[in-house]
């Protein structure tokens, strides 16, 4: 049997069809039924690539016009950006756009994708790395994620450690300054209040 997996990107007449995979599967043995781990990883990797590319393109297109006057912004150049996800790394073409002259800005140009993807990693990837690293070693975390998900083959213990520490620092920063006690006032005041409330 032959299976064709496609994705349709866009709305209406300007929709684009991308062929993700053609799978030839027999059905004589139980081992042939359904997707193998390798097939599912490759399918997820390709699906993620198509989704991220189309979403990034739409995001950049929406910011290619001045928010004040509506004029099209001029390009200044392009560079590559790699976005790391649970389902593989995606290389994106990231344009730099010049700010419109109708308003003043701190910089002459900006990169929309750099604003959207400041850490270049999906939050879900960081979450899974931190979750697994809290249970087993960094090296075992990298190996487990590589075994079951189409993450980057270059992921290693150092990568997982660095990402886990970044998540921990972000969580610590959200907590604010450490407090000695969360109760206002002196202990004797609280003791007196407890006595009078009985």
N, C-alpha and C positions, 0 to 999 in steps of 0.2 A: 504494500500500500504506500501511496505517496501523499504526504501532507505538506501543504504550503502555508507558512505563517507570514502574515502581512500586517503592517500597521498603516492606518490612514491618518495622516496629519493634516489638520486644517478643517475649515468649515466650507460646506457647499461646493461651488464650482472650482475654487482654488485649492481643493484638497489634493494632497500628494500621497501616492501609495508607495510604500517601501516594502520590499520583500526582505523579511528577516531571516528566513531559513526555509529550506526544502528538506523534509525528513523522509527517508525511505525506511519504513518499518515493516517487518514481517510480523506475523501473529501465530506462529506455530509453537513457540515455547514461551513459558512464563517470563523468562528473562527479556523477551522482546516486547513485552507489553508496557506501554507508557514510555516516559522519557528516562534516559539514564542520567546519572548525576552530571556527567560531562556534557551531555546534550542540553540539560536544563541550565547549566552554568553559561554555556555559550549563547543560548537563547536569551537569558536574562541580561548578559553583557551587551548583546546587540540591541535589545529592546531599550535598555538604559541609555545607550549611546544615542539612539534616535530621539528618545524623549528629551534628553538634556540638550542636544543640539537644537531641536526645534524650539524648546523653551528659551534657551539663551538667545537665539536669533530673534524671537518675538520680544524679549526683554530689551535687547539693544535697539530694535526697530522702534519701540515705543519711546525710547529716550533719545532718538536721533533728531528730535525737533525741540526748539526752545519752548520752555514752559511759559514764558512771558508773552512772546510775540508770535510763536508758532512757526517761525522760519526753520528750514532744514539746517542742521549743524554740519559744518565742514569737518572732514576727517583729517587727522594729523598723522596717522600711521596705524599699523596693526602689530600685534604680538600674540604669541601662543600662550594659552592658559590650560593647565591640567587640573580638572576637577575630580577629586578622589571620592568614590561612592562605594557602597556595599556591593554593588553589582559591576564593579570595574572602574578603571580610570577613563575619563573622557577628555580628549584634547579638543579645545575650543579655540576659534579664531576670535581674538578680542581687539576690537578697534578702539583707538583713542579719538575722541571728538573734541573739537575746539568749542569753548563756551561762546555763546552769542554775545555780540557787542552791545546789545540793548541793556544789559545789566552788568554790574561789576562782580568779579569773582576773585578769590584768593589765588587761583591757578589759571593758567591759560587754557588747559585742556583737562579732560577727565576720561576715565575708562569705566563705562557702565558695568561691565562684568566684574571689575575689581571691586566696585561698590557692592554688587550682589553677592560675590563669593570672596569675602575678605580672608578667610582661612583656607580656601581651596579644598576643603573637605566637607562632605555632607555631615550634618549633625547626627544622623542615624549611624554613620560609620564610627564617629567618635564615641557615641553612646555604646555601641556593641563592643568596641575596643575596651572602654573603661569597665563595662559590666563584666566581660570575660576576664580582664586583667585583675579584677577584684577577687576572682575565684581561683584562678590558676596563674602560673608564671606568664610573663610577657611573651616568651618564646612559644609556649604552648598556646597562648591566645592567637598569635599570628598564624601558627600551624592549623589550628582549628578553623579559623575564619577562611583560610586558603582551601581547606578541605571541602567546606560546604558552600562557600560563596565564591563568585567570580571576582574577588578582590585582586588587587595588583599582586603579581608574583614577587615583587621586590619588597613587600611588607615583611618586616622582621621585628625582633624583640625591641630594638631601639626605637623604631617608628611607633610601635604600640605604647612604649614607655613615654615617649615625648607627647603623644596625643593624650594619654591618660593624665599626665601631669598638667597639661594645658586645660583639660576639663576640670580638674581639681582646683586649679588656680581661679578659673572663672566662677566656680561654685563658692570658693572662699571669698572672692571679691563681692559677690552678691550678699553675703552675710553681713558685711560692714565691719565696724570696729568691734573687737571682742569686749564684752562687758563683764565686770566682776560679778554682778548680781543683776537679775532682771526685776527685782522688787525694789521700789523706791522707799527711802526712809531708813530708819534705824531698827535693829532687831527688837529693842525694848518697846518701841511703839507698836510693832506687830504683835508682841507678846501681850501688851495691854489690851489691844483691840480684840484679841482672841479670848481673853478673860471676860471682857464686857459683853461679848456676843453670846456667851453661854447662858 
